[in-house]
Amino acid sequence: MSDNPITLFEAWYAEARQTEINDSNAVALATADGQGRPSVRMVLLKGHGPDGFVIYTNRESRKAGELTANAHAALLFHWKSLRRQVRIEGRVSLVSDAESDAYFATRGRDSQLGAWASEQSRPLDTRDTFERRFAEAQARFEGGDVPRPPHWGGYRIAPDRIELWQDREHRLHERRLFVRDGEGWTEGLLFP
């Protein structure tokens, strides 16, 4: 078995892509504001590698404000079909404009238009307002490509800690903890 948590994550993630019925890339993102008040929501993982785990969002949303105020976050993957979870904690940084542009170009057109129409996390008076804004975005970009809005982009969580949890009978679970140590990792076990 590998002693590199990124390699282990990639193997588990590949299995989850085959076994999870919906959204194997769904991950709970936990943030905290400048006063330490926590918040958590589900997002979709859109990239990963040795340098971190990437998500995308409106950079004027609540989560973005919290990531700006406190550049640390936690991720939790739970793959029920595999009876596994992965916990990741680390420092957050912005993804480059070029990387954000490249990912945005792969999104479906309606998702691209929705990024222009939505003032994510802000109060909305009626659904009609959002639908009107979406129609306006459709008209604005009709017949052409939809560029990435300047307020939309990615965040990378560079892991300092990664825990791989495997369910076992009678709650005798296996928990492997990896902690960043310079360029490598130290590994240990945790009681279930």
N, C-alpha and C positions, 0 to 999 in steps of 0.2 A: 504494500500500500504506500502511496506517495506521502512524503512529508512536506509537500508544498500545498497550502490550502487553496490556491488558485487552480491548480491542476485537479484537486479533489472536487472543487466546486464545478469545474467544467464537466467532469464525468457525471456528477449528480444532475447537473442542469441538462445534459444531453439525454439522460434517462427520463427526466421530468417532461422534456419536450415530446417524448413518445407516450407517456402514460397519463399525463394530466389532460382532462377533457377540455378545459377552458383555461386560457391564459397562463401557461406554465411560466411566463415571464412576469406575472403579477407579484409585486413585492410591497410589503408595508414599509413606508418611509416615515420614520420618527424624527421630528425636529423639535427645537425649543426656541422660544423667543429670547430677547435680551434679558428678561427677568427670570428665565429658566422654566417658564410655563410650557409643558410639553404639548405636542400635537402629533397625530398620526393619521395617515391616509394611505390608500392603495394607489400605486403608480405602476407603470410598466418599465421593466428593464429594457434598454435599447442598445446596450453595448457593455462589454466587460473585457478585462484583460489584466495583466500584471499591474498596470497603473491605476486601476479602479473600475468602478461600476457606474454606468452612465444612465441618467434619466433626462427627460426633456419636459419643459413646462413654460408657462407664461411667467416671465421674470418680474411681473408686477403682482403676482398672486400672493396669497398668505404664506404658502410654503417658501416662496422665493424671499419674501421679507424676513422670514425666520432664518433662512440659510444665510442671509446677509448679516443679520444681527448676531448669529451664533453659527460659525462655519464648521459645525460638527453635526453629524447625523448618524442614524442607525437604520439598517435595512433588515427585514426579516422575510425570508422565503419560507413558505410552508407548503410542502407537497404531500397532501394527504394520501394520495395513491401509493406513494413510496414510503410513507410513515417517516418522513425526514423533514428537518428544517435546517436552515443556515442563517446564522446571525452575523451581521457585519457592522462594525463601528469604525468611523474614520473621519478624516478632515475632508471638507468640501471645497471644490474650486469650480470656476466656470469652465465649460468646454469652449474651445476656440470658435470664432465665428465661422471659419471654414468647415469645421466638423458639424456645427449646428446647421449650416446651409445644406451640407451634403445629406444629413438625415432628413431635414425638412422636405427636400426634393423627392424623397422616397414615400412620403405620406400620401394617402388618398386625397384627391382634390377637395372633397367636402371637409376633411380634417384640416387641410391647409386653410380653407375659407373660414372654418370655425375659429382658427387661431386669430384671424383678423376680427371676427365678429364678437368674440367673448372678452369681457372685462373680468377675467377669472377671479373668483372669490369676492367680488364686489356685489352689493345688493342689486337685485333685479326686480323691477316693479311688476312686470308681467312677462309671460313666455312670448307674447306677441312682440315685445321690444327686441328680444334676442332674435326671433325669426325675421323681423324687419332688417336688423343689422346684418344677418346672414344673407338675405336677399340683396342688400346693398353691396356686400362684398362680392357676391356672384356677378352682379352687373359691373362692378368696378374692374374685375379681372376677366370678364368674358372674352373668350378667344385668345387668351394669352396664358403664360405661366403665372403661377401665384408665388411671389417672392416671400421669403421668410420675414415676418414682422420684426421690427427692431427690438421689440420687447419680449421676444420668444427665443429660447435657447436651452442649452444643456448644462447639466451639473455633473461633476464626477466626484464620487465618494472614494477616496484613497484609503484602503483599509489599514487600520492599526491592529484590529482584533477580528478574528473570524472563528466562529464556533460552528462545528458540524455536529448535529444532533441526530441520532438514529434511535427510533423507537425499539424497545425490547419488551418482551413479555414481563408481566408483573411489575411494570414501572422500573425495571432494571436497565434503564436507557444507557446508551453510550454517548458521551459528550467529549469531543476532542476540541481543545482550545489552542488556537495559534495566535501568538502575539508578535507584532513586528519587532525585529531586532536588527537595526541597521538596514542592510540590504536583504536580509533573510528573515527567518521566522524561528521562534522557539515554540515547542509544542508541549502540551500537557493534557491531562485528563481532568475532568470535573466530576464530582459526585452527581448522580442523577437527582 
